[in-house]
Amino acid sequence: MELKKHTNRFSSRIHLLDETADKQLAKELIQMHEQKCTECQDDRLRCATRPACKDRNFLNTLIEIGVETEDLPAFCYSQNIEQIRRFILEGKGRVVSNRRLPIKDLLQMLTVSSIRHFTTKFKKVWSNFSQAQENDVMLVAGDNLLFRFDFHRGIVTVNPTMDQLDSFDVLKLYCTLFSAIYELPSTVNDITSNWWVVSVAVQNADTAGIRNLQTGKLANVFESIYSREVDDMIHLEVEVVQSEGLPHLIVEQLQELFESVSKLGN
C-alpha cells in the first residue's frame, strides 16, 4: 500500500479552500487513513466483516481518483472484489451499490476477456438486459444490476444509485437506458442549459396514479410533473432544473420515476 504519492490526485478533487490548503488537507487525510488502513488490515476478521471505513468508502475514494491496484490496501481490496463477485454472480451477501473498480479487474473477476465478451455473455444470462452508450460512457443493466463503464478513466461503478445527473448528456443517457428497461418511450429536451424536460409516455394510465405521482415524494425531487394526452397515450412531462444551491438529481430518483410511471399503465 503506497498512498502518499497520490496526494495531488486527492487534492485536485477537493476544491474547498485554495490550492495550497487543499494539498495540505489531502496530505493529512491520506496519512491518517493510511494508518487507519494498516490497523484495520492487521485484524483480518474485522477488515472482512466490519471495515474501519464504512462501506469501504476510503477504498472507493482511492479507486475513484485513479490509484493503481498495486497501491491499494491489498487485503481490503481482495475482500471488496470477493463481495462484489458474490453479489453479481450468486446474488449473495450485502447489496452492493456505488462501488468502483478498475474495468480490467471487473472483467478478470467475471472471467470475461473484454467488454464485448461481458455484454455477450450476460445478455444470455440476465433478464431484461439493456445497454446504452454515449462517447466514453456505457451503461449496462440486467437482473436488477446496473454498471456504468467510464472508458476514458478505466473505471466501472456497480449500481451507481447516487451518481449525479449533472449534465444534459448524462441525463439523456440514463433515460435511454431506463426507457429500454421499463419499455416506456421517452424523450429528453434541453429548454435551456440548466432546464430540461423528460417526457415519458404510457398507455391506459390510471388517473389516480398520475395524481399520486404529482403529489408524492417525487414531486419534491422534480421542478414539476404534469401530464398531457397525445394519440391515446399519456405523456408525463417532468421538469429538471439545475441551479446553484439545489441538490442534483441522482440516478435512483430518475429510476424511481420510470418505475412509478411503468406501474400507471394497465
Wavefront OBJ file of the C-alpha trace (Angstrom):
o trace
v 0.000 0.000 0.000
v 1.552 3.262 -1.136
v -0.762 6.247 -0.837
v 1.327 9.356 -0.115
v 2.362 9.733 -3.747
v -1.306 10.152 -4.693
v -1.831 13.255 -2.539
v -2.053 15.580 -5.547
v -4.742 13.421 -7.172
v -6.760 13.615 -3.984
v -6.298 17.358 -3.509
v -7.367 18.057 -7.101
v -10.799 16.615 -6.296
v -11.363 18.561 -3.066
v -11.758 22.188 -4.262
v -12.615 23.531 -0.815
v -10.105 26.221 0.061
v -7.117 27.293 -2.016
v -4.680 25.009 -3.849
v -2.029 25.043 -1.115
v -4.520 24.447 1.688
v -6.264 21.670 -0.234
v -2.938 19.908 -0.834
v -2.063 20.081 2.862
v -5.504 18.830 3.844
v -5.244 15.971 1.336
v -1.800 15.036 2.665
v -3.068 14.895 6.251
v -6.169 12.889 5.327
v -4.086 10.409 3.336
v -1.672 9.977 6.254
v -4.469 9.428 8.768
v -6.290 6.938 6.572
v -3.106 5.074 5.671
v -2.535 4.419 9.371
v -6.196 3.512 9.810
v -5.991 1.090 6.857
v -2.886 -0.577 8.255
v -4.515 -1.179 11.637
v -7.741 -2.410 10.021
v -5.968 -4.884 7.751
v -3.868 -6.217 10.636
v -7.155 -7.517 12.073
v -8.339 -9.516 9.078
v -11.605 -10.643 10.616
v -12.532 -7.048 11.304
v -11.465 -5.928 7.822
v -13.523 -8.691 6.215
v -16.698 -8.138 8.229
v -16.603 -4.646 9.773
v -14.048 -2.480 7.945
v -12.883 0.659 9.728
v -14.269 2.907 6.984
v -17.989 2.329 6.462
v -18.799 0.510 3.211
v -15.079 0.676 2.318
v -15.603 4.304 1.345
v -11.914 5.199 1.551
v -11.021 2.318 -0.773
v -13.785 3.506 -3.094
v -12.299 7.005 -2.997
v -8.831 5.743 -3.896
v -10.200 3.910 -6.925
v -12.250 6.955 -7.917
v -9.175 9.199 -8.012
v -7.285 6.651 -10.093
v -4.936 4.961 -7.617
v -3.425 1.887 -9.274
v -4.374 -1.557 -7.970
v -0.869 -2.273 -6.668
v -1.047 0.799 -4.398
v -4.434 -0.046 -2.883
v -4.744 -1.669 0.576
v -4.353 -5.257 -0.642
v -6.429 -7.310 1.799
v -9.249 -4.777 1.882
v -9.315 -4.730 -1.909
v -9.416 -8.530 -2.088
v -12.444 -8.532 0.223
v -14.081 -5.850 -1.891
v -13.547 -7.906 -5.048
v -14.966 -11.045 -3.456
v -18.031 -9.251 -2.081
v -18.820 -7.746 -5.489
v -18.197 -11.064 -7.271
v -20.579 -12.971 -4.984
v -23.258 -10.321 -5.311
v -23.081 -10.215 -9.118
v -22.735 -13.928 -9.825
v -24.545 -15.502 -6.878
v -26.816 -12.760 -5.555
v -25.387 -13.334 -2.085
v -24.176 -11.029 0.659
v -24.941 -7.382 1.270
v -26.376 -5.306 -1.534
v -23.538 -3.685 -3.455
v -24.066 -0.135 -4.660
v -21.860 2.737 -5.798
v -18.735 0.548 -5.707
v -15.899 1.434 -8.058
v -13.494 -0.992 -9.693
v -10.892 -0.754 -12.424
v -12.623 -2.158 -15.507
v -9.837 -4.686 -16.056
v -10.370 -6.116 -12.561
v -14.126 -6.460 -13.071
v -13.578 -8.343 -16.329
v -10.998 -10.617 -14.721
v -13.292 -11.233 -11.751
v -16.136 -12.271 -14.068
v -13.783 -14.334 -16.271
v -14.504 -12.379 -19.434
v -11.834 -11.087 -21.774
v -13.381 -7.840 -22.992
v -16.387 -5.542 -22.757
v -17.868 -7.255 -25.800
v -17.416 -10.626 -24.104
v -19.049 -9.186 -20.961
v -22.155 -7.952 -22.791
v -22.432 -11.073 -24.964
v -22.146 -13.432 -22.002
v -24.545 -11.708 -19.632
v -27.098 -10.851 -22.300
v -27.759 -14.600 -22.373
v -27.884 -14.895 -18.589
v -29.629 -11.812 -17.228
v -33.288 -10.988 -17.624
v -34.271 -7.625 -19.078
v -30.776 -6.928 -20.409
v -30.341 -3.350 -21.666
v -27.461 -1.094 -22.581
v -26.844 2.462 -23.749
v -23.680 4.286 -24.723
v -22.596 7.843 -25.416
v -18.950 8.501 -26.244
v -16.760 7.005 -23.488
v -19.590 6.105 -21.096
v -21.602 2.893 -21.380
v -24.454 1.731 -19.157
v -25.320 -1.952 -18.898
v -28.259 -3.314 -16.894
v -29.879 -6.664 -16.221
v -31.156 -8.764 -13.311
v -31.532 -5.618 -11.177
v -27.850 -4.807 -11.691
v -26.513 -1.632 -13.268
v -22.970 -0.913 -14.410
v -21.538 2.405 -15.535
v -18.361 1.998 -17.561
v -16.153 5.065 -17.922
v -13.715 4.003 -20.616
v -11.751 7.249 -20.513
v -10.869 6.718 -16.851
v -10.892 2.920 -16.928
v -13.353 2.682 -14.032
v -16.674 0.876 -13.667
v -19.243 1.698 -10.985
v -21.512 -1.128 -9.840
v -25.085 0.007 -9.148
v -24.372 3.772 -9.287
v -27.560 4.793 -7.495
v -26.057 8.019 -6.148
v -24.500 9.260 -9.382
v -25.416 12.876 -10.017
v -27.178 13.630 -13.296
v -25.413 16.951 -13.619
v -25.403 17.347 -17.392
v -27.959 17.022 -20.165
v -25.983 14.264 -21.893
v -25.758 12.162 -18.735
v -29.486 12.575 -18.047
v -30.332 11.624 -21.621
v -28.141 8.511 -21.478
v -29.816 7.220 -18.315
v -33.259 7.989 -19.760
v -32.371 5.904 -22.815
v -31.433 3.001 -20.560
v -34.492 3.214 -18.305
v -36.775 3.550 -21.334
v -35.465 0.196 -22.528
v -35.682 -1.450 -19.113
v -39.265 -0.358 -18.402
v -40.390 -0.397 -22.057
v -41.536 3.213 -21.931
v -40.971 5.629 -24.816
v -39.245 8.777 -23.624
v -37.613 11.937 -24.909
v -35.392 14.500 -23.231
v -35.271 18.142 -24.304
v -32.965 20.897 -23.143
v -35.030 24.056 -22.895
v -32.024 25.981 -21.578
v -28.575 24.930 -20.389
v -29.931 24.087 -16.932
v -33.632 23.418 -17.606
v -34.502 20.020 -19.073
v -37.784 18.233 -19.702
v -38.145 14.453 -19.596
v -41.259 13.177 -21.366
v -42.344 9.597 -20.623
v -45.292 8.036 -22.465
v -47.600 5.356 -21.092
v -50.846 3.783 -22.324
v -54.025 3.410 -20.284
v -52.601 5.353 -17.369
v -54.548 5.355 -14.141
v -55.750 8.899 -13.373
v -55.484 8.455 -9.620
v -51.972 7.097 -10.064
v -50.970 10.185 -12.032
v -52.295 12.438 -9.262
v -50.384 10.432 -6.670
v -47.218 10.797 -8.722
v -47.743 14.547 -8.986
v -48.243 14.951 -5.246
v -45.985 12.214 -3.839
v -42.334 12.338 -2.813
v -41.092 12.600 -6.406
v -42.909 15.922 -6.664
v -40.278 17.293 -4.276
v -37.458 15.976 -6.462
v -38.502 17.496 -9.787
v -39.386 21.079 -10.627
v -42.817 19.987 -11.866
v -44.701 16.933 -13.107
v -47.655 17.389 -15.423
v -49.477 15.229 -17.956
v -50.993 15.605 -21.398
v -52.784 13.199 -23.727
v -51.434 12.621 -27.242
v -52.829 9.942 -29.576
v -54.335 7.853 -26.773
v -51.076 7.998 -24.832
v -50.472 9.870 -21.608
v -47.229 11.818 -21.652
v -45.767 12.662 -18.257
v -43.718 15.837 -18.630
v -41.130 16.093 -15.890
v -39.016 19.210 -15.494
v -35.462 19.087 -14.154
v -33.764 22.328 -13.125
v -30.082 22.524 -12.203
v -29.318 25.565 -10.095
v -26.717 26.558 -7.539
v -27.921 25.666 -4.082
v -30.290 22.947 -5.314
v -29.400 19.253 -4.956
v -28.586 17.418 -8.173
v -30.953 14.766 -9.467
v -29.449 11.323 -8.839
v -29.802 8.015 -10.661
v -32.041 6.273 -8.138
v -34.546 9.155 -8.296
v -34.729 9.010 -12.082
v -35.128 5.242 -11.979
v -37.896 5.593 -9.400
v -39.675 7.949 -11.797
v -39.580 5.422 -14.646
v -40.595 2.580 -12.346
v -43.526 4.604 -10.998
v -44.708 5.548 -14.491
v -44.467 1.917 -15.622
v -46.973 0.991 -12.908
v -49.534 3.525 -14.158
v -50.438 1.548 -17.273
v -52.858 -1.345 -17.291
l 1 2 3 4 5 6 7 8 9 10 11 12 13 14 15 16 17 18 19 20 21 22 23 24 25 26 27 28 29 30 31 32 33 34 35 36 37 38 39 40 41 42 43 44 45 46 47 48 49 50 51 52 53 54 55 56 57 58 59 60 61 62 63 64 65 66 67 68 69 70 71 72 73 74 75 76 77 78 79 80 81 82 83 84 85 86 87 88 89 90 91 92 93 94 95 96 97 98 99 100 101 102 103 104 105 106 107 108 109 110 111 112 113 114 115 116 117 118 119 120 121 122 123 124 125 126 127 128 129 130 131 132 133 134 135 136 137 138 139 140 141 142 143 144 145 146 147 148 149 150 151 152 153 154 155 156 157 158 159 160 161 162 163 164 165 166 167 168 169 170 171 172 173 174 175 176 177 178 179 180 181 182 183 184 185 186 187 188 189 190 191 192 193 194 195 196 197 198 199 200 201 202 203 204 205 206 207 208 209 210 211 212 213 214 215 216 217 218 219 220 221 222 223 224 225 226 227 228 229 230 231 232 233 234 235 236 237 238 239 240 241 242 243 244 245 246 247 248 249 250 251 252 253 254 255 256 257 258 259 260 261 262 263 264 265 266
